[in-house]
């Protein structure tokens, strides 16, 4: 299992996230992301900053599925295609989705409708299940006090916590895993709300060098992994993969024509090893 922010992955060029992106840069971005996904070799990917709708997932899978295991996707159906959303990719020979996804927001016009939702999955051989919530909270505004959007992230978190019991009922399984880009650090109010609600922070906090994001010389975890007690008992190991944050932005697809997987995004992915019971 992998949770990852893949930094504005859009199929449609010329929108707010791709104003200066060329088709060549788009192709290079796809190749870099696919290299990273293949290297991680996960059964399920929970991806933030994927363009909503079907175009971006289909574009990514067209390259990913050329060789190796085959993947399919689950996303939220939203009319506005020029916005950031989220997406699950799943390996079709290992797992299958259960029912339709559940959103933290009932209003489909909400900016967060496609950025905070849950999907249940079942192992095809064992029939064992889990429910994964993919969440992308409001970002901090560059150049301002870091807490200027704290209340919006608190509102995001409150909507998330209200959704999770419904997701358990909807998918018929109590094992909850919360992944995504929370845009805040351990002691900030939104994450404190999640922990106080009974969800365990599964990252190895308190150890030097652990981070998923670096900005102006400061590093920390913005990308998180939480689990309720029944899910936590099935998690073997959690760690970031420093494939992005340690590399200069010039390695990205939108700068130099670097063809390695390094800096395919600005966030490091969080890799979660699970043995379902």
Secondary structure as UniProt FT lines:
FT   STRAND          2..9
FT   TURN            16..17
FT   TURN            19..20
FT   HELIX           23..40
FT   STRAND          44..51
FT   HELIX           55..64
FT   TURN            65..66
FT   STRAND          71..75
FT   STRAND          84..91
FT   TURN            92..94
FT   STRAND          95..103
FT   TURN            108..109
FT   TURN            111..115
FT   STRAND          116..123
FT   TURN            124..126
FT   STRAND          129..136
FT   TURN            142..143
FT   TURN            146..149
FT   HELIX           150..171
FT   STRAND          176..181
FT   TURN            186..187
FT   HELIX           189..196
FT   TURN            197..198
FT   STRAND          200..201
FT   TURN            205..206
FT   TURN            208..209
FT   STRAND          213..215
FT   TURN            216..217
FT   STRAND          218..220
FT   STRAND          223..227
FT   HELIX           229..232
FT   TURN            233..234
FT   STRAND          235..241
FT   TURN            245..246
FT   HELIX           249..251
FT   TURN            253..254
FT   TURN            262..263
FT   STRAND          269..274
//
